[in-house]
Amino acid sequence: MIDHLVVEHALDAGALEQVRDEMTVARGDPATVLGLAPQRRVASSARKATHVAAYGPGDYFVAHQDGGTPLVHDDSRFRKASVVICLSAPGTLSGGSLMLHASFGRDESPQSLAPAPATLVAFPSETTHEVLPITDGERLSVVSWYPG
C-alpha cells in the first residue's frame, strides 16, 4: 500500500464553511510552479489552477513530487510531509481525484483518492502524485508542506 494518512472530519462544519468562503472571495492569480529559475513561474503545461488551490473545469496538476528528494535543488528539498485538506462542497465536483503513485521499483497500482469535504490527506513529500482534470464543479483544497 502507498504510504498515506487519511483523517476524516479534520475540520468541523463551521470551520469548513468559513475557509471555503474566504477562499472563494480571495481567488488569486494563476498558480505557480517551483523550479530552478530564481522566481516562481506559471507553467500551465504542468499545473492549471489558481494560487489559492482552486481548480475549475479543465484544471489539473501533472504527476510531481513536492520535495524531500536530493534531486531537487531548491528549498522544497527540505519538505518531508505534504498535507492536503479537501474543502469542496459535497456533490459539487466531478473529476479532480488525488492520485498517489508507488515509489520507483514498487509494483503497485496508483491509488485514486476523492476524499469527502473536511478530509485531511498526508503523505511523504517524495511521493509522486497528481490532481486529475476537473470535469465539472470546483476543487478547493488547503495544501501545506512540513520539513523533517
C-alpha positions in Angstrom: 0.0 0.0 0.0 1.2 3.5 -0.8 2.1 5.4 2.4 -0.5 8.0 3.3 -2.8 9.0 6.2 -6.5 10.0 5.8 -8.2 11.9 8.6 -11.9 12.4 8.1 -13.7 15.4 9.7 -10.4 17.3 10.2 -12.5 20.5 10.3 -15.9 21.0 11.8 -18.7 22.2 9.6 -18.3 25.9 10.7 -14.6 26.0 10.1 -15.0 24.2 6.7 -17.6 26.8 5.6 -15.5 29.7 6.8 -12.4 28.6 5.0 -14.4 27.8 1.8 -16.0 31.2 1.9 -12.7 33.0 2.4 -11.0 31.1 -0.4 -13.9 31.9 -2.7 -13.5 35.6 -2.0 -9.7 35.6 -2.3 -9.4 33.7 -5.6 -6.0 34.7 -6.7 -3.6 34.7 -9.6 -2.7 31.6 -11.7 -0.8 29.1 -9.6 2.9 29.0 -9.9 5.4 26.1 -10.1 8.6 26.0 -8.1 11.6 25.3 -10.3 15.2 26.0 -11.0 14.5 29.6 -12.0 15.1 32.1 -9.2 11.4 33.3 -9.4 8.3 31.2 -9.3 6.6 30.9 -12.7 3.3 29.9 -14.1 3.6 26.7 -16.1 0.2 25.7 -17.4 1.6 22.7 -19.1 2.3 21.3 -15.6 -0.4 22.9 -13.4 -3.6 24.8 -14.2 -5.2 26.2 -11.1 -5.4 29.4 -9.1 -2.9 30.3 -6.4 -5.5 29.6 -3.6 -5.6 25.9 -4.7 -8.9 26.3 -6.6 -9.3 24.0 -9.6 -12.2 24.5 -12.1 -13.3 22.6 -15.2 -10.2 21.5 -17.2 -7.7 22.4 -14.4 -5.2 19.8 -13.2 -1.7 19.2 -11.8 0.6 16.7 -13.6 2.4 13.9 -11.7 5.1 15.5 -9.5 6.8 15.4 -6.1 6.6 18.1 -3.5 10.2 17.7 -2.5 12.1 15.7 0.0 14.5 14.4 -2.6 18.2 15.2 -3.3 17.3 15.6 -7.0 15.7 18.9 -6.3 18.0 21.9 -5.8 15.6 24.5 -4.2 14.0 24.8 -0.8 11.5 22.1 -1.5 14.2 19.5 -0.9 13.6 20.1 2.9 9.9 19.1 2.7 9.2 15.8 4.4 5.4 15.7 4.7 2.7 17.0 2.4 -0.8 17.7 3.6 -4.0 18.4 1.6 -7.3 19.3 3.3 -10.3 18.9 0.9 -12.9 21.6 1.0 -15.2 21.2 -1.9 -18.9 21.1 -1.1 -20.4 17.6 -1.3 -21.8 16.7 -4.7 -20.3 19.8 -6.4 -17.2 18.1 -8.0 -16.6 15.7 -10.8 -13.0 14.6 -11.6 -10.1 16.1 -9.7 -9.1 13.0 -7.8 -5.8 13.0 -6.0 -3.7 10.1 -7.4 -0.8 8.7 -5.3 1.8 6.7 -7.1 4.0 4.0 -5.7 7.8 4.6 -5.2 10.0 3.7 -8.1 10.5 -0.1 -8.3 7.4 -0.9 -6.3 4.8 -2.9 -8.3 1.6 -1.2 -7.1 -1.2 0.5 -8.9 -1.7 4.2 -8.2 -4.3 5.0 -5.6 -7.1 7.3 -6.5 -8.5 9.4 -3.6 -11.6 11.5 -3.9 -12.0 12.5 -0.2 -15.1 14.0 1.3 -15.0 17.6 2.4 -13.0 18.3 5.6 -10.8 15.3 5.0 -7.1 15.6 5.5 -4.7 13.5 3.4 -1.0 13.4 4.4 1.8 11.6 2.6 5.6 11.8 2.3 6.7 14.7 0.1 8.7 12.5 -2.2 5.6 10.6 -3.2 4.7 11.1 -6.8 1.2 12.4 -7.0 -1.2 14.4 -9.3 -4.6 16.0 -9.5 -6.6 14.6 -12.3 -8.5 17.1 -14.5 -11.7 18.6 -13.2 -14.7 17.7 -15.4 -17.3 19.7 -13.6 -17.5 21.9 -10.5 -14.7 23.3 -8.4 -12.0 21.5 -6.3 -11.0 23.6 -3.3 -8.2 22.5 -1.0 -5.7 23.7 1.5 -2.1 22.5 0.8 0.9 22.7 3.0 4.3 21.1 3.5 6.4 20.4 6.6 10.2 20.0 7.0 11.7 17.0 8.7 
